[in-house]
Amino acid sequence: MKTVTWTDNASWDEVLRQAGEEDVIVMRDGRPVVLMTPFDEDDLAWYAHERDPGFLESLAKAREQVQQGKTVSQGDLRTELGLD
């Protein structure tokens, strides 16, 4: 991880180049303001999916079902699907 201090003369091109190679923390006035991390199209797809309201709702529902004991064992599922 690299730390860069942002000044009025700093170059975004240089910071972005470095962020393509490793995590970069941008500091301004001694405080962290931005974390840049390498990111590709696969990362973008996961990022969008993880913030999708429908996906988040399905996770909440699944967690509730687990807490209520509404689960099926792998063996029972295999039997139910005729995989045994």
Buried (B, 14 or more C-beta within 10 A) or exposed (E): EEEBEBEEEEEEEEBEEBBEEEEBBBBEEEEEEEEBEEEEEEEEEEEEEEEEEEEEEEEEEEEEEEEEEEEEEEEEEEEEEEEE
